[in-house]
Amino acid sequence: MSDSQAKPSGQGVGVTVSQVPEHVAIVMDGNGRWARQRLLPRVAGHRAGMETLRRVVGWCIQRGVKVLTVFAFSSENWSRPADEVSGILRLMVQALMEEVPRLHDAGVRLHVPGERSGLPAALADGIAEAERRTAGNDRLVLNVCFNYGGRWDIVQAARAVAARGESITEASLASALALSHVPDPDLVIRTGGEQRISNFLLWQIAYSELVFSDRLWPAFDEAAFDRALADYAQRQRRFGRTPEQVQQAAAAATV
């Protein structure tokens, strides 16, 4: 269901604590188009997108979401114009310097899943230090997927399992994925009007609920976030079972 079709909920209206997804994942799409509409360089859109991410972190904490995973820079994004790529890398370094103290004070644990080799040394070192500094926090886990791709994740996990001399099974592969430290996403939101996955968390979103928003990421606001949560709360998650089996299990759980 698109954002324009989802029923409005206001700030958490109609969503009980038990219906809030534990893990929300977001494809933050539309930064470049937002900037172009304003006759600004594309990097200005990415900078505005950082502000939106800061707000979303706060909304997740307020609503009781335990894990937030965002797609910041994909393996394929290296093919974008060189000035845009260099601008994104600079923004990431800046964000680590400016945002990590705030995240730490808010009790947020930061992970940056993705391929570290090939990143500028200052960025790779900054990521490692940010993860170390926030490692003891438990209010929210924030995964910022950077130089990440779902296919890369599965391949690197398979290589890690093989290097350990283990058989490749669903369990062994899952344990070696870049997001093995968190449960799979309950809800995936993609902004920007596109309706595709774009190589994001291919293994982990097998049973995730999907919501597509027409809002460009810098314009994604609290009302749009709450509409996505309300949409999720209306879904029946069956995991291969029939609706009747889900209802029977829910009734048994209340006895």
C-alpha positions in Angstrom: 0.0 0.0 0.0 1.3 3.4 -0.9 1.5 6.3 1.6 -1.3 8.1 -0.3 -3.5 5.1 0.2 -2.7 4.4 3.9 -5.3 5.6 6.5 -4.1 8.6 8.5 -3.4 8.0 12.1 -2.0 11.2 13.6 0.8 10.8 16.2 0.4 7.1 17.1 -3.4 7.2 17.0 -4.9 3.8 16.5 -1.6 1.9 17.1 -1.2 0.1 20.4 2.2 -0.7 21.9 1.7 -4.4 21.0 1.2 -3.4 17.3 4.3 -1.3 17.0 6.9 -3.1 14.8 10.1 -4.1 16.7 12.3 -3.5 13.7 11.6 -0.8 11.0 13.8 -0.7 7.9 13.7 2.3 5.5 15.0 2.9 2.0 15.6 6.6 2.2 14.8 7.5 -1.5 14.3 10.9 -3.1 17.1 13.1 -1.8 18.3 14.0 -5.3 14.9 14.7 -6.7 14.0 16.9 -3.6 17.2 19.0 -4.3 16.5 19.2 -8.1 13.0 20.5 -7.4 14.6 23.3 -5.5 17.4 24.0 -8.1 20.0 22.8 -5.5 22.9 20.4 -6.0 22.1 16.8 -5.2 24.3 16.8 -2.1 22.0 19.4 -0.6 19.3 16.8 -0.7 21.4 14.3 1.1 22.2 16.9 3.8 18.5 17.5 4.2 18.0 13.7 4.3 20.3 13.6 7.3 18.0 15.9 9.2 15.0 13.7 8.4 16.9 10.7 9.7 17.6 12.5 13.0 13.9 13.1 13.4 13.0 9.5 12.5 15.4 8.2 15.2 13.5 10.3 17.7 10.1 9.1 16.5 11.2 5.5 16.8 12.4 6.0 20.4 9.1 7.7 21.3 7.0 4.9 19.8 8.9 2.0 21.2 10.6 0.8 18.0 13.7 -1.2 19.1 15.6 -1.4 15.8 15.9 1.1 12.9 17.8 0.1 9.8 18.3 2.6 6.9 19.8 2.3 3.5 22.3 5.1 3.3 24.7 4.2 0.5 24.4 1.1 -1.7 27.1 -0.9 -3.4 25.7 0.4 -6.7 25.9 4.0 -5.7 29.6 4.3 -6.5 28.4 4.6 -10.2 26.8 8.0 -9.5 28.5 11.2 -10.5 31.9 11.6 -8.7 31.0 14.9 -7.1 27.8 13.4 -5.6 29.7 10.3 -4.2 32.5 12.5 -2.7 29.8 14.7 -1.2 28.1 11.7 0.4 31.4 10.5 1.8 32.1 13.9 3.4 28.6 14.0 4.8 29.1 10.6 6.4 32.3 11.7 8.1 30.5 14.9 9.2 27.6 12.9 10.6 29.9 10.6 12.6 31.5 13.6 14.2 28.2 15.5 14.9 25.6 12.9 15.4 27.4 10.1 17.4 27.6 12.2 20.6 23.8 12.9 20.3 23.1 9.2 19.6 25.2 8.1 22.5 23.4 10.5 24.9 20.0 9.2 23.6 21.0 5.6 24.3 21.3 4.6 20.6 23.7 1.8 19.6 25.1 2.4 16.1 26.1 -0.3 13.6 27.2 0.4 10.1 26.7 -2.8 8.0 28.6 -2.9 4.7 31.9 -3.5 3.0 34.6 -1.4 4.8 37.4 -2.1 2.4 37.7 0.7 -0.2 36.3 3.3 2.1 38.5 6.3 2.9 40.6 5.6 6.0 39.1 8.5 8.0 35.6 7.2 7.3 36.4 3.6 8.1 38.1 4.6 11.4 35.3 6.9 12.3 32.7 4.1 11.8 34.7 1.7 14.0 35.1 4.3 16.8 31.4 5.2 16.6 30.4 1.6 17.0 32.8 1.1 19.9 31.6 4.2 21.7 27.9 3.3 21.5 28.3 -0.5 22.0 26.8 -0.4 25.5 23.6 1.4 24.6 20.3 -0.4 24.4 17.4 2.1 23.9 17.5 1.8 20.1 19.7 -0.1 17.6 20.4 2.1 14.6 21.8 0.2 11.5 23.1 2.6 8.9 23.8 0.4 5.8 26.7 2.0 4.0 28.4 0.5 1.0 25.9 -2.3 1.5 24.0 -4.6 -0.9 21.8 -7.6 -0.2 23.6 -9.8 -2.6 27.0 -8.8 -1.2 25.7 -9.6 2.3 24.6 -13.1 1.3 27.9 -13.8 -0.5 30.1 -12.6 2.4 28.0 -14.7 4.8 28.5 -17.8 2.7 32.2 -17.2 2.5 32.4 -16.7 6.3 30.5 -20.0 6.9 32.7 -21.9 4.5 35.8 -20.4 6.1 34.6 -21.8 9.4 34.3 -25.2 7.8 30.5 -25.4 8.5 27.8 -26.6 6.3 25.8 -23.9 4.6 22.3 -24.0 6.1 19.7 -21.3 6.7 20.8 -21.0 10.3 24.5 -20.9 9.7 24.1 -18.4 6.9 21.7 -16.2 8.9 24.3 -16.1 11.8 26.9 -14.7 9.4 24.9 -11.9 7.8 25.7 -8.3 8.5 22.5 -7.8 10.5 22.7 -11.0 12.6 22.7 -8.9 15.7 19.0 -7.9 15.3 15.8 -9.7 14.3 14.6 -9.5 10.8 12.6 -6.3 9.9 8.9 -6.3 10.6 8.2 -3.3 8.4 10.0 -1.9 5.4 9.2 1.6 4.3 10.4 3.0 1.0 10.0 6.7 0.3 10.2 8.5 -3.0 7.4 6.8 -4.9 9.4 3.9 -6.2 8.1 0.4 -5.5 11.0 -1.9 -5.5 13.6 -3.4 -3.0 16.8 -2.2 -4.8 19.1 -4.9 -3.3 18.2 -4.0 0.3 18.2 -6.7 3.0 17.3 -9.4 0.5 17.5 -12.3 3.0 16.1 -10.5 6.0 12.9 -9.1 4.5 11.5 -12.5 3.3 8.4 -11.9 5.5 8.5 -8.2 6.1 5.5 -6.0 5.5 6.1 -3.3 2.8 4.8 0.3 2.8 5.6 2.6 -0.1 5.4 6.4 0.5 5.2 9.0 -2.3 7.0 11.5 -0.1 10.6 12.3 -1.0 12.8 11.4 1.9 13.7 15.0 3.0 9.9 15.7 3.1 9.0 12.5 5.0 7.3 13.8 8.1 5.9 12.5 11.4 2.4 12.0 9.9 3.7 9.9 7.1 5.7 7.8 9.6 2.6 7.3 11.7 0.5 6.3 8.6 3.1 3.6 7.9 2.9 2.3 11.4 -1.0 2.4 11.3 -0.9 0.5 8.0 1.4 -2.1 9.5 -0.9 -2.5 12.5 -3.8 -3.4 10.1 -1.8 -6.3 8.5 -2.2 -9.9 9.5 1.2 -11.5 9.5 0.8 -15.2 8.6 4.3 -16.6 7.9 2.9 -19.3 5.7 -0.1 -20.1 7.9 -3.8 -19.7 7.0 -5.8 -16.8 8.5 -7.7 -19.2 10.6 -4.5 -20.7 12.1 -3.3 -17.2 13.0 -6.6 -16.4 14.7 -6.5 -19.7 16.6 -2.9 -19.0 17.8 -3.9 -15.5 18.9 -6.9 -16.8 20.8 -4.8 -19.5 22.5 -2.2 -16.9 23.5 -4.8 -14.9 25.4 -6.1 -17.9 27.4 
